[in-house]
């Protein structure tokens, strides 16, 4: 911006085309340098934040950052394919996504262990393992039925 400031301060109405090209190149180079500096700062900040996270939070961040991890949020609610969530299911899904405690869930699992999201997703006795299996089974059966 210094060359532009000089031209403005000089109040020189006539600017040579070479000088305009030179100023444009300098401006473009300055903008690129700023963009690179900003990206480097953002990367450093993200690295610092990531290193301050617990291993569970790091895993959740990596899963949420994966390509396609948020597509279910914007999926059209198609009743015929079971892509409709009621209000409670939506809030439960958001709580699970961001690691919040689920409301109205017993503190103890039928297997005797403390009931949290991670446990519910892996416990074969009282968790969501069978529910997920049955949903996938039913969805596959519906697709096969539609395909003929």
C-alpha positions in Angstrom: 0.0 0.0 0.0 3.0 2.3 0.4 3.4 2.9 -3.4 -0.3 3.7 -3.7 -0.1 6.1 -0.8 2.8 7.9 -2.5 0.7 8.3 -5.7 -2.2 9.7 -3.7 0.0 12.1 -1.7 1.7 13.3 -4.8 -1.7 14.0 -6.4 -0.3 13.0 -9.7 -3.3 12.6 -12.0 -1.3 10.9 -14.8 0.1 7.5 -13.9 2.2 5.6 -16.3 0.8 2.2 -17.4 4.0 0.5 -16.2 3.6 2.0 -12.8 -0.1 0.8 -12.6 1.0 -2.7 -13.5 3.8 -2.6 -10.9 1.4 -1.4 -8.3 -1.2 -4.1 -9.1 1.5 -6.8 -8.9 2.7 -5.4 -5.5 -0.9 -5.3 -4.3 -1.5 -8.9 -5.4 1.7 -10.1 -3.8 0.8 -8.3 -0.5 -2.7 -9.9 -0.5 -1.2 -13.3 -1.1 1.3 -12.8 1.7 -1.6 -11.8 4.1 -3.6 -14.9 3.1 -0.7 -17.2 3.7 0.1 -15.6 7.0 -3.6 -15.9 8.0 -3.7 -19.6 7.1 -0.5 -20.2 9.0 -1.9 -18.5 12.1 -5.2 -20.5 11.8 -3.3 -23.7 11.4 -1.2 -23.0 14.5 -4.3 -22.0 16.5 -6.1 -25.2 15.4 -3.1 -27.3 16.3 -2.9 -25.7 19.8 -6.6 -26.2 20.4 -6.4 -29.8 19.2 -3.4 -30.7 21.4 -5.3 -29.2 24.4 -8.2 -31.6 23.8 -8.7 -34.9 25.6 -8.3 -38.1 23.5 -12.1 -38.5 23.4 -12.5 -34.9 22.2 -9.8 -35.4 19.6 -11.5 -38.5 18.3 -14.9 -36.7 18.1 -13.3 -33.8 16.3 -11.7 -36.1 13.7 -14.9 -37.9 13.2 -16.9 -34.7 12.8 -14.3 -33.3 10.4 -14.4 -36.3 8.1 -15.8 -35.9 4.7 -19.5 -36.6 4.7 -19.9 -36.6 8.5 -22.5 -33.9 8.4 -24.6 -35.0 5.4 -27.2 -36.6 7.6 -28.0 -33.2 9.1 -29.1 -31.8 5.8 -30.7 -35.0 4.4 -34.3 -34.6 3.3 -36.7 -36.1 5.8 -38.2 -38.9 3.6 -40.7 -40.9 5.6 -40.7 -43.8 3.1 -37.0 -44.4 3.8 -37.1 -43.8 7.5 -35.1 -40.6 7.3 -37.4 -38.7 9.6 -36.4 -37.8 13.2 -38.9 -36.6 15.7 -37.9 -33.7 18.1 -36.5 -36.0 20.8 -34.5 -38.1 18.3 -33.0 -34.9 16.8 -31.9 -33.6 20.2 -30.5 -37.0 21.1 -28.6 -37.1 17.8 -27.1 -33.6 18.5 -26.2 -34.6 22.0 -24.5 -37.7 20.8 -22.7 -35.8 18.0 -21.3 -33.2 20.3 -20.7 -35.4 23.4 -23.4 -34.0 25.6 -25.2 -36.1 28.2 -28.5 -37.6 27.0 -31.6 -36.7 28.9 -33.9 -39.3 30.4 -31.4 -42.1 30.1 -30.8 -44.4 33.1 -27.4 -43.9 34.8 -26.8 -47.7 35.0 -26.9 -50.1 32.0 -28.7 -53.4 32.4 -25.2 -55.0 32.2 -24.3 -53.2 35.5 -21.9 -50.6 34.1 -22.3 -46.8 34.1 -24.4 -45.9 31.1 -23.0 -43.2 28.8 -23.0 -42.6 25.1 -19.8 -44.6 24.4 -21.1 -47.5 26.5 -24.5 -47.5 24.9 -23.0 -47.7 21.4 -21.0 -50.7 22.3 -22.9 -52.7 24.9 -24.5 -55.8 23.5 -26.9 -56.3 26.4 -28.5 -52.9 26.9 -27.1 -50.6 24.3 -27.9 -49.6 20.7 -26.0 -52.5 19.1 -29.2 -54.5 18.3 -31.2 -51.4 17.5 -28.6 -50.3 14.9 -28.4 -53.9 13.5 -32.2 -54.1 13.1 -32.4 -50.6 11.5 -29.7 -51.6 9.0 -31.4 -54.9 8.4 -34.8 -53.2 7.8 -33.3 -50.5 5.6 -31.5 -53.1 3.4 -34.7 -55.2 3.2 -36.7 -52.1 2.1 -34.1 -51.2 -0.6 -34.1 -54.8 -1.9 -37.9 -54.9 -1.9 -38.0 -51.6 -3.9 -35.3 -52.9 -6.3 -37.4 -56.0 -7.0 
